[in-house]
């Protein structure tokens, strides 16, 4: 594979040639409109989201149509959201129609795509699991150079907004980004709106809050999905994304061979103790840990090793290993004879690196065979991690049962601490009011029993808390006889 220093192509003018040497071309991550959309769909299918929504008065679950409307936004907010929604691919099936309606699952997928709209947001999806750092370009091209390239490119294009083809060169770490106040698709935004989807008085306001929660859920999942792309966990922006005008060769391979609908099913949903450990953890079982130690990216392969008549295989292996930026994958042996034959380093049954003895040097590179094994291994695992994170965020529940003019509310799910319970009565128009007499602190497995309020058609409840697994919101709803 070409190195950055050798990737210049003939250009029409000397000016363009100079610009290509000192400023960055556009780059893209796992393509939002294809790969991220497909991965998120697979994760949603494997998760408990459908059943959770059905228990919350959305009987069609992930197929439940949900609408956003201009009546619930101020002008600036509506314009900003509409611009981002308009950038979504209408052929993807997740873009809302002219009436603002999309299925609940489609809103999650739309959130995953919007996580990189505008595409510069993707600079905040990097994470080195060892250091905890995000994207940093030291040494590297400066932000000024990147801005200059965008100037030469005529700015960020509409296609760039839709597919994620432009990046800044510095960013927050993925873990910082999913909790950042500047991220409108963050974990706090999800929990705030998940709670509001139960507690707000007006049904249209609750519907909008649910849409916002689902968008944020997809946005968080997209950040985790990028932890399954080696360049994102090896701080490899400059080579993986800048060596050609089309961005990452691996991501092009995935988009071209799988598209949006051809991705494999998710592996079994992964269970982890807290949100951060889905990304990285000391036990090495976070997705970023597994991706970093198992795969090379375009810019973190061994440097080419020069050969002469006296070169020994052991010396070539040693010099190649010394050039590695990360301790694994590593090289234990190479087969150098006969020359001019392509061979592969195989780790755990899949090809992770190609190499050739070219007579005067051993050349290391990634090719389509490596990309195929990488995708075959990583894609199901990524979706399994994303499904597991979704399940973790929805791990709390409120079970509500009605008998003899009483309603029993019980805190269930996989939480170890309780929180403050709020119960709401809904009238025939769909409007909800809180029942102050029902306010209580509820522990896991504990329950309270309430009298049914007169005239109520439904009861809904919400509880917000935190345990060792992080924040949670438990919600429940029951239709009254």
GISULGI-V252736 format. One record per backbone hydrogen bond with DSSP energy under -0.5 kcal/mol. NH is the residue of the N-H (numbers start at 1). CO is the residue of the C=O. Records with the same first field share a line. If there is no record, write none. Layout:
BEGIN
NH=CO / CO
END
This chain:
BEGIN
6=3
7=4
17=13
18=14
19=15
20=16
21=17 / 18
22=18
23=19
27=165
29=164
32=163
34=31
36=31
37=32
38=34
39=35
40=36
41=37
42=38
43=39
44=40
45=41
46=42
47=43 / 44
52=48
53=49
54=50
55=51
56=52 / 53
57=54
58=53
59=57
61=58
63=60
64=61
66=102
68=100
72=69
73=70
78=74
79=75
80=76
81=77
82=78
83=79
84=80
85=81
86=82
87=83
88=85
90=88
92=89
93=90
97=101
100=97
102=66
104=64
105=62
107=103
108=104
109=105
110=106
111=107
112=108
113=109
114=110
115=111
116=113
117=114
121=118
122=119
123=120
124=121
125=122
126=123
127=232
128=133
129=127
132=128
135=123 / 172
138=136
146=142
147=143
148=144
149=145
150=146
151=147
152=148
153=149
154=151
155=150
161=157
162=158
163=159
164=160
165=160
171=135
174=126
177=173
178=174
179=176
180=177
183=180
184=182
186=183
187=178
190=186
191=187
192=188
193=189
194=190
195=191
196=192
197=193
198=195
199=195
200=196
206=202
207=203
208=204
209=205
210=206
211=207
212=208
213=209
214=210
215=211
216=212
217=213
218=214
219=215
220=216
221=217
222=218
223=219
224=220
225=221
226=222
227=224
228=225
229=226
230=228
232=229
233=229 / 230
234=230 / 231
236=231
237=235
241=237
242=237
243=239
247=244
248=28
252=248
253=249
254=250
255=251
256=252
257=253
258=254
259=254 / 255
262=258
267=380
270=384
275=469
278=274 / 275
279=275 / 276
280=276
284=281
287=278
288=279
289=279
290=286
291=287
292=288
293=289
294=290
295=291
300=297
305=362
307=360
311=308
316=312
317=313
318=314
319=315
320=316
321=317
322=318
323=319 / 320
324=321
336=334
340=357
343=355
345=353
346=344
347=350
350=347
352=345
353=345
354=365
355=343
356=363
357=341
358=356 / 361
360=358
362=305
363=356 / 361
365=354
371=367
372=368
373=369
374=370
375=371
376=372
377=373
378=374
379=375
381=377
382=378
383=379
384=380
385=381
386=382
387=383
388=384
389=385
390=386
391=387
392=388
393=389
394=390
395=392
397=412
398=475
399=397 / 410
400=398
401=408
403=406
406=403
407=450
408=401
409=448
410=399
411=446
412=397 / 410
414=395
419=442
420=464
421=440
422=462
424=460
425=433
426=458
427=431
430=427
432=201
433=425
435=423
436=434
438=435
439=436
440=421
442=419 / 440
445=411
446=443
448=409
450=407
452=405
456=453
457=426
458=426
459=478
460=424
461=476
462=422
463=474
464=420
465=472
466=418
467=470
470=467
472=465
474=463
476=461
477=55
478=459
480=457
END
